[in-house]
Amino acid sequence: MPELLATDFYYLRNFEFVLDWVDARYADLLSADEHAFARAFTAQPEASRALLVRLIMRKGDHFRASRLAYEEVGDIERAAQPLLEQGWLVTDQAIEIDTLARLLLKGELAGLDLGISQASKLGKQALLEALIAQGPNSRPWSEWPGIPSDVLYSLTISPLCERLRLLFFGNLAQDWSEFVLAELGVQQYEQVPFCTESRSFHRAADVDDYIYLGRYRDQLEAGVDVAEVLALCADFASENPWIERRHQRLRFQLGQQLEREQRLEEALTLYLQCQHSEARQRAVRLHERLDQPEQAYALASSALAAPHSAAEQQLLERALRRLGRKLSQPTPAAVPETDTPTRLLTLPGPDPLGVEHAVAEHLAQPEAPVFYVENGLICSLFGLLCWDALFAPLPGAFFHPFQSGPADLHDAEFASRRSSLFADALAAIDDGRYVEIIRQRWQSKHGLQSPFVFWGLLDEALLDLALQCIPAQHLKRWCERMLKDIRANRAGMPDLIQFWPGERRYRMVEVKGPGDRLQDNQRRWLAFCAEHRMPVEVVHVQWEPIA
């Protein structure tokens, strides 16, 4: 990684670092235009390169010259000239009225000669709505009547730069700010060794497919009708497994939107065609809502033969018990209620800091402190113990310096690909080395981004109590459960933990406020704890009546 913020041109060095990185790893996936851009970019004057990168990193594609002022760039018009000659910038591009409104102050917008009565008395949003109501209107900047005297520069290479950013990060959720945040110490990452073959995409078509799906997800979020989005991507298919999983997730989200709109038959049809892990259970529920119990029972029965996860199994069994009673058909045996101790507490309140804080304060004793940890403690212990396995430089896991965890974290083969590394970590629990390993990693890795370690929660005092009071075999059972289904099992853990260091024991407490009920993932964790005789209880809280 380059040394950032060392010069006024730090952002330019960052961009050049990305270009070099992409060229070294993805040259075979770059188009002729992308290769040509990379070659031509390095040949431009430094000020011109800096101006282009400044604009690339800003929001939108249109920029008024009078609003551009970068001391290190100097004369904007002079720096822009080579970019105009390359065609990476253009001037006087045609723009719509809503784009124009984002570029103008309210007074400037009201000053346009567009026939809006008493425009100066309208708020900016009302003025914009009045202008839009006049109908589609697109014209070059200089042709808008009454426009301020200014030059409008417009980027033409945003799609190309979006592809380069995608190739580097492997996603479009991360952007150029990652460099600055890392240099400032706001976010720090484990430095995983990379080889030239470490990359997120292996075919140019995969890059196209990722962007293609992203655009249709954007349309869904913008409120485009589901039927239109489905029609646009009706023929989409990808040979890349993780791209296809994104495709199925989009289809599932489209089904959810149809449900929200009460278009239940359409949603059901889509779920039945969808390979997302939650689609079958939603289809069962829609069959029920549409008064189709026979179809619901048949689908639930076939799905239960090979459930995707413990969560799906739980929902399917529950549905089959409902449906079996209704249809006089066989039903799965009811899962016996766990013998988790439950009690009711009446406390002063409501507590402004939350019901968990109220219970923690009530239970805490000088010799037995209580911590509000929820999922944070168990996940953190797992993350520290298994750090080497989680950050192993396996193919397809890490491909840029700003990853908080492996790209395949939620893949079905995640644990099996690292089976020997996880076995080594769990073996350290059996022989007692785990205490020193976790302590050492808490110190040496402190502050590094991790998908499991909650640094803001896990201070040294809490860590010491956990390692002193939690039996080794309980920690091992938790780690084994996490590895069976990371996505599902990293949540649902009890809210509080209480330690008795003098007795080297602990207790976990799930807190439920008035009207609150146990969620399914919480029930599964409680059942797991009961099965392995881990100390846990459920506390239901009611507030003292107001006198």
C-alpha positions, 0 to 999 in steps of 0.5 A: 500500500502507498504511503498516504497523506504524505503529499498533497497528491495522496489521492492521486498516488492512491488511484495510481496504486489501484491502477498498478494493482489491477494491471498486475492481476486483471490485465486479461480481463481489461477491455481495450478501452481500459488498457488505453485509459491506463496508458494514457493516464500516466502520460498526462501532466500531474495536475491534470491527473490530479484533477481527474482523480479529484472529480472521479472521487466526488459524487456525480458526473457534473461539476461547475468550474467556479466550484473547483478549487484545489491548491495543489492542482492550480489553474483548473482550466489549464489542468482540464485541457488535456482531459478534454482532449482525451475525451475524459471530460466534456463541457456543455453536456446536455443535462436534465432539470433535476441535475441542473437543480443540484448544481444551482443554488436556490436563487440561481434556480429561481433566476432561470427564465423558464416561465414559473410564476413567482419563482423567487417565493417558492422553496427549492423543492417546490420550484423544482417540482414546478419545473419538472411538471413542465415536462421532460427538458434536457439541454446543454448547460449554456442553453438554459435561459438565465444560467449563471456564467460558468463552465460545466465539466462532465465526466465521461469515464465513470463506468470505466472507473467503476469497473476498475474500483470493482476489480480492486475491491471485489465489490462496489460497497467500498470506495476510495475513502478506504485509503484515507481511513486506513492511513488515519487509523480509523480502520486498520486491516490484517495484512494478508499476503497476496499472490498475483493470482489472488483476485475476485474475478476470473472472467470479464463476464463476471465483472459485467454480471456483477455490475448488471445485477447492481443496476437492477438492485438500484432500480428496485431500491428506487421504486421501479415496479418489480415486474419491470425489474424481473423482465429486464433480468429475465434471461440472466444467468451466471456460471460463477457460483457467487455471482449466481448467489447474488442473482438469487438474492436479488430475486428473493428481494424482489419476492419480498417487495411483492409480498409488501405490495400484497401481490402474493400470487406473483411472490409465490411464483417467484419464490418457487423459482428462486434458489435463495436459502429462505425462498422455500420457507417463504413459499410455504407461508404464502401457500398458507396465506393463499389457503393452499394447505395441501401445496404448503404441506407437500412443499414443507415435507420435501424441503424438510428432507434436506433443509438448508439450515437449522433455521429453515428446519425449525420453521418447516417443522413448525409449519408442518405441525400447523398444517398436519393438524389442519389436514389430519396428516403426520407431523414432526414430533414437537421439540420439547421445551428446553429446561432453561430457568425462567423468572420474572423481575419487577424493576423500577423503570422504564430504564432510559438505558434499556431493559438489559441495563436495568437487569445488569444493574439489578444482578450485579454484585461486587464479587459477581460483575455483569456485562452486557455482551449479547453476541459480542463476547462469544464471537470475539473469543472465537475470532481471536482463537481462530484468527489464523484460520479466518485470515488464511491466504487461500485462493478466492479469500483475500484479494485487496488490502482493505478486507475485514474478513475472507470473501468466502466467509458465508460459503458452504465450504468455508469451514471445510476449506480450512478444516486443518486450521480450525482443528488446530485452533480447537486442539489448543482448547483441549491442551490449554494453550488457548488462553495464551493464544487468545491473550496474545492475539488480543494484544498483537491484533488489537484494533484490526478489522475482523468479522467477529472481534468486537474491540469496543466491547472486549477490554482486558478486564472482560477478557480476563474474566471470560478466560478465567470463568468460562470452562474450556469445553464450553468455549469449544462447543461454541466454536464448533457451533459457529463453524456449522453455520456462521451466518445463522449462529453468530447471532441470538446469544444471551444478552448478559454474562455474569462472572464469579471469579472467586468460584471460576464460574459464569452465568448467561442471561437472556433479557426480555422486556414487557411484550418481548418474545424469544426469537427463533435464533435465541431459542436455538441458542438456549436449546444448545446451552441446555443440551450441553448444560451451560448456565443460562436463564431467561429473565422477563421484566415488568416495570413497577406500576406508577404510584 
